[in-house]
Amino acid sequence: MSRANKWGPYDVVAAFFVSKSIRFLQQSSILRKLAAGPTVHEIASEYGYDETLLSVLLEFVHQTSDILIRLPSRDTRSRRFKLRAQYSQYVSLEFLLDKFLGAYGKPFDYLDLSLRSGRSGRRFTEPDVLAAALGRVGNNRYKRHITSLIRSLRVNRVLDLGCGAGHLLADLSTAIPRFEGWGIDSNARMCRFATERLKRCSATAYVRILHANIFSLKRLLTSEVRRRIEVIYAGSLLNSLFGGPRQTMVTLIAELKRLFPNRLLIVDDYYGKLGFVQKNPNRYLHSLVHDLVQAFSGQGVPAPSLQFWRSIYRDSRCQLVHCYEGETDGLNWFVHLVQL
Ligand SMILES: C[S@@+](CC[C@H](N)C(=O)[O-])C[C@H]1O[C@@H](n2cnc3c(N)ncnc32)[C@H](O)[C@@H]1O
């Protein structure tokens, strides 16, 4: 691998200052205001900040990242910076800041403790910050590819394991007539966001959100409900099990097979890269960061290839019937259709 692809000492130092600066701009709401391109003078007056210092900070963010544009100005008093249009959508920038720096950043403030075990790091993570971040993401196109896939299967009763803020169930409620859904999540805040989101959706759909652990499905869903469910979806859920023994995943999928025989399980997740790829690390920056926070939140670095997942399905006595794979924003995602 060429050294030129890697960050040198100045990149590393600059990354520290630029990420602290951008996080501050976000939390103070200045980032939002920059979407309209106010003058530095106006922002400094509103917040009581020193105009020269604020200008230096914004100039540094502008010079080192592609997040801010400097607009032409006649003099220093009319100097203005604008948030690049593509970042004014919550998902394209603020979601990443909330997720990676907000929910998963703290273990890195306490590395001396976090390095002792994945469990030590986990206690510094902030799942409620992730819940709030997911809660803020609108429905629009978030899970459209999965919604289309489920529609194409011509089913209308879906169980969503680790349903998060309920995006998929909301999309399905709108897309499928007489839709029936069950969402399970162990995070109470996620469940509240999901319930709120679903209230705003189709009145003809029937969806229940259950605050519970997916490892207690048998107790949670009556045999009558289990019989009704046609498809089980697990989106970005199984990646959280890589911090524990491989057998946990096998046991879980084998249990799904026992409870939902012959139904389809959709596993929507990503292949890990940290420690597995050496070439072109910049291409997989998103994955590398994701893998890092996975490890320090006790979730472990996900397996890098289909081979691992095939062995899991085989050991659970299930069969992989179809596999979609792709790469978006440096994340090597996959969708596996597994016959239980
Ligand atoms: C990364 S989020 C993904 C949310 C959603 N499926 C999506 O694709 O947007 C993972 C979700 O799984 C939930 N989760 C993790 N382990 C769980 C468990 N053992 N039982 C229930 N929910 C769990 C988390 O609370 C979180 O909401």
The ligand as an SDF file (V2000), in Angstrom:
LIG
                    3D

 27 29  0  0  0  0  0  0  0  0999 V2000
  -27.8960   -0.1780   14.7320 C   0  0  0  0  0  0  0  0  0  0  0  0
  -29.5430   -0.2160   15.3030 S   0  0  0  0  0  0  0  0  0  0  0  0
  -30.4090   -0.6700   13.8260 C   0  0  0  0  0  0  0  0  0  0  0  0
  -31.8320   -0.2480   13.8510 C   0  0  0  0  0  0  0  0  0  0  0  0
  -32.6610   -0.6490   12.6290 C   0  0  0  0  0  0  0  0  0  0  0  0
  -32.8000   -2.0830   12.5340 N   0  0  0  0  0  0  0  0  0  0  0  0
  -32.0680   -0.0830   11.3610 C   0  0  0  0  0  0  0  0  0  0  0  0
  -31.6070   -0.8720   10.5240 O   0  0  0  0  0  0  0  0  0  0  0  0
  -32.0660    1.1530   11.2130 O   0  0  0  0  0  0  0  0  0  0  0  0
  -29.5680   -1.7650   16.1900 C   0  0  0  0  0  0  0  0  0  0  0  0
  -30.7800   -1.8730   17.0750 C   0  0  0  0  0  0  0  0  0  0  0  0
  -30.8200   -3.1700   17.6500 O   0  0  0  0  0  0  0  0  0  0  0  0
  -31.2070   -3.0570   19.0060 C   0  0  0  0  0  0  0  0  0  0  0  0
  -30.7110   -4.2480   19.7170 N   0  0  0  0  0  0  0  0  0  0  0  0
  -29.4290   -4.6120   19.8820 C   0  0  0  0  0  0  0  0  0  0  0  0
  -29.3700   -5.7840   20.5750 N   0  0  0  0  0  0  0  0  0  0  0  0
  -30.6610   -6.1330   20.8400 C   0  0  0  0  0  0  0  0  0  0  0  0
  -31.2580   -7.2160   21.5390 C   0  0  0  0  0  0  0  0  0  0  0  0
  -30.5150   -8.1880   22.0810 N   0  0  0  0  0  0  0  0  0  0  0  0
  -32.6090   -7.2750   21.6330 N   0  0  0  0  0  0  0  0  0  0  0  0
  -33.3640   -6.2970   21.0670 C   0  0  0  0  0  0  0  0  0  0  0  0
  -32.8550   -5.2370   20.4040 N   0  0  0  0  0  0  0  0  0  0  0  0
  -31.5160   -5.1600   20.2900 C   0  0  0  0  0  0  0  0  0  0  0  0
  -30.5860   -1.7520   19.4600 C   0  0  0  0  0  0  0  0  0  0  0  0
  -31.2360   -1.2090   20.5910 O   0  0  0  0  0  0  0  0  0  0  0  0
  -30.7430   -0.8790   18.2250 C   0  0  0  0  0  0  0  0  0  0  0  0
  -31.9530   -0.1770   18.2260 O   0  0  0  0  0  0  0  0  0  0  0  0
  1  2  1  0
  2  3  1  0
  2 10  1  0
  3  4  1  0
  4  5  1  0
  5  6  1  0
  5  7  1  0
  7  8  2  0
  7  9  1  0
 10 11  1  0
 11 12  1  0
 11 26  1  0
 12 13  1  0
 13 14  1  0
 13 24  1  0
 14 15  1  0
 14 23  1  0
 15 16  2  0
 16 17  1  0
 17 18  1  0
 17 23  2  0
 18 19  1  0
 18 20  2  0
 20 21  1  0
 21 22  2  0
 22 23  1  0
 24 25  1  0
 24 26  1  0
 26 27  1  0
M  CHG  2   2   1   9  -1
M  END
$$$$
